[in-house]
Amino acid sequence: MSREKSALLWGAIGLLVVLVGGQALVLVGPGLPFGFAALFALAAVVGAVVAAASYGLEHRLTRKGQA
């Protein structure tokens, strides 16, 4: 798999984790301390950061034989 595709998939996982966590807060907990628009913005930022970090660090892991 290419590094770009792998990074985008990790970014999508990060985005979905934030959205699922926000939905769990709404369903089980006290609710969101901010609106859904802010949740989507936060999820997009987290997804972008995870994608960039995985793209930047993947070559180090493969060079060390850990991936």
PyRosetta script that sets phi, psi and omega in degrees:
from pyrosetta import init, pose_from_sequence

init()
pose = pose_from_sequence("MSREKSALLWGAIGLLVVLVGGQALVLVGPGLPFGFAALFALAAVVGAVVAAASYGLEHRLTRKGQA")
pose.set_psi(1, 142.8)
pose.set_omega(1, -178.4)
pose.set_phi(2, -74.8)
pose.set_psi(2, 156.2)
pose.set_omega(2, 179.5)
pose.set_phi(3, -62.2)
pose.set_psi(3, -37.3)
pose.set_omega(3, -178.6)
pose.set_phi(4, -65.3)
pose.set_psi(4, -46.0)
pose.set_omega(4, -179.7)
pose.set_phi(5, -64.6)
pose.set_psi(5, -42.6)
pose.set_omega(5, 178.2)
pose.set_phi(6, -61.7)
pose.set_psi(6, -43.5)
pose.set_omega(6, 179.3)
pose.set_phi(7, -64.2)
pose.set_psi(7, -40.7)
pose.set_omega(7, 178.6)
pose.set_phi(8, -65.8)
pose.set_psi(8, -37.3)
pose.set_omega(8, 177.8)
pose.set_phi(9, -67.1)
pose.set_psi(9, -40.7)
pose.set_omega(9, 175.9)
pose.set_phi(10, -64.5)
pose.set_psi(10, -37.4)
pose.set_omega(10, 176.0)
pose.set_phi(11, -63.1)
pose.set_psi(11, -40.6)
pose.set_omega(11, 177.2)
pose.set_phi(12, -64.3)
pose.set_psi(12, -38.2)
pose.set_omega(12, 177.3)
pose.set_phi(13, -63.8)
pose.set_psi(13, -44.0)
pose.set_omega(13, 177.9)
pose.set_phi(14, -61.2)
pose.set_psi(14, -42.5)
pose.set_omega(14, 178.4)
pose.set_phi(15, -61.6)
pose.set_psi(15, -46.2)
pose.set_omega(15, -179.0)
pose.set_phi(16, -67.2)
pose.set_psi(16, -35.1)
pose.set_omega(16, 178.1)
pose.set_phi(17, -61.8)
pose.set_psi(17, -42.0)
pose.set_omega(17, 178.6)
pose.set_phi(18, -65.7)
pose.set_psi(18, -42.7)
pose.set_omega(18, 179.9)
pose.set_phi(19, -65.9)
pose.set_psi(19, -40.3)
pose.set_omega(19, 177.7)
pose.set_phi(20, -66.4)
pose.set_psi(20, -40.6)
pose.set_omega(20, 176.5)
pose.set_phi(21, -62.1)
pose.set_psi(21, -40.5)
pose.set_omega(21, 176.9)
pose.set_phi(22, -65.2)
pose.set_psi(22, -39.8)
pose.set_omega(22, 177.8)
pose.set_phi(23, -66.9)
pose.set_psi(23, -36.6)
pose.set_omega(23, 177.0)
pose.set_phi(24, -64.3)
pose.set_psi(24, -38.5)
pose.set_omega(24, 175.7)
pose.set_phi(25, -61.6)
pose.set_psi(25, -39.0)
pose.set_omega(25, 179.8)
pose.set_phi(26, -68.6)
pose.set_psi(26, -43.7)
pose.set_omega(26, -174.7)
pose.set_phi(27, -76.6)
pose.set_psi(27, -40.6)
pose.set_omega(27, -171.1)
pose.set_phi(28, -109.1)
pose.set_psi(28, -39.7)
pose.set_omega(28, -172.0)
pose.set_phi(29, -93.3)
pose.set_psi(29, -156.5)
pose.set_omega(29, -176.3)
pose.set_phi(30, -77.2)
pose.set_psi(30, -5.4)
pose.set_omega(30, -176.7)
pose.set_phi(31, 102.6)
pose.set_psi(31, 176.6)
pose.set_omega(31, -178.8)
pose.set_phi(32, -82.3)
pose.set_psi(32, 137.5)
pose.set_omega(32, 175.3)
pose.set_phi(33, -77.5)
pose.set_psi(33, -0.5)
pose.set_omega(33, 178.8)
pose.set_phi(34, -144.7)
pose.set_psi(34, 176.3)
pose.set_omega(34, -175.6)
pose.set_phi(35, -81.9)
pose.set_psi(35, 173.6)
pose.set_omega(35, -179.3)
pose.set_phi(36, -68.9)
pose.set_psi(36, -29.9)
pose.set_omega(36, 177.7)
pose.set_phi(37, -63.4)
pose.set_psi(37, -40.2)
pose.set_omega(37, 177.4)
pose.set_phi(38, -68.2)
pose.set_psi(38, -34.2)
pose.set_omega(38, 177.2)
pose.set_phi(39, -64.1)
pose.set_psi(39, -43.2)
pose.set_omega(39, 178.3)
pose.set_phi(40, -66.4)
pose.set_psi(40, -37.3)
pose.set_omega(40, 177.0)
pose.set_phi(41, -65.8)
pose.set_psi(41, -43.2)
pose.set_omega(41, 177.5)
pose.set_phi(42, -62.3)
pose.set_psi(42, -42.1)
pose.set_omega(42, 179.1)
pose.set_phi(43, -63.3)
pose.set_psi(43, -39.2)
pose.set_omega(43, 178.6)
pose.set_phi(44, -65.7)
pose.set_psi(44, -40.6)
pose.set_omega(44, 178.7)
pose.set_phi(45, -65.6)
pose.set_psi(45, -45.4)
pose.set_omega(45, 179.5)
pose.set_phi(46, -62.5)
pose.set_psi(46, -43.1)
pose.set_omega(46, 178.1)
pose.set_phi(47, -60.5)
pose.set_psi(47, -41.6)
pose.set_omega(47, 179.1)
pose.set_phi(48, -67.2)
pose.set_psi(48, -40.4)
pose.set_omega(48, 179.9)
pose.set_phi(49, -67.3)
pose.set_psi(49, -42.7)
pose.set_omega(49, 178.8)
pose.set_phi(50, -64.4)
pose.set_psi(50, -42.1)
pose.set_omega(50, 178.9)
pose.set_phi(51, -63.1)
pose.set_psi(51, -44.0)
pose.set_omega(51, 179.7)
pose.set_phi(52, -66.0)
pose.set_psi(52, -41.5)
pose.set_omega(52, 180.0)
pose.set_phi(53, -66.9)
pose.set_psi(53, -41.7)
pose.set_omega(53, 179.7)
pose.set_phi(54, -68.2)
pose.set_psi(54, -35.3)
pose.set_omega(54, 176.9)
pose.set_phi(55, -66.5)
pose.set_psi(55, -40.2)
pose.set_omega(55, -177.8)
pose.set_phi(56, -74.5)
pose.set_psi(56, -28.4)
pose.set_omega(56, -174.7)
pose.set_phi(57, -100.7)
pose.set_psi(57, -13.1)
pose.set_omega(57, -175.4)
pose.set_phi(58, -62.9)
pose.set_psi(58, -39.2)
pose.set_omega(58, -178.7)
pose.set_phi(59, -66.6)
pose.set_psi(59, -30.4)
pose.set_omega(59, 176.9)
pose.set_phi(60, -67.7)
pose.set_psi(60, -41.1)
pose.set_omega(60, 179.9)
pose.set_phi(61, -68.1)
pose.set_psi(61, -40.3)
pose.set_omega(61, 179.8)
pose.set_phi(62, -69.5)
pose.set_psi(62, -32.5)
pose.set_omega(62, 178.1)
pose.set_phi(63, -68.0)
pose.set_psi(63, -33.8)
pose.set_omega(63, 178.7)
pose.set_phi(64, -86.7)
pose.set_psi(64, -3.0)
pose.set_omega(64, 177.1)
pose.set_phi(65, 78.9)
pose.set_psi(65, 23.8)
pose.set_omega(65, -177.9)
pose.set_phi(66, -101.7)
pose.set_psi(66, -2.1)
pose.set_omega(66, 179.8)
pose.set_phi(67, -129.4)
pose.dump_pdb("model.pdb")
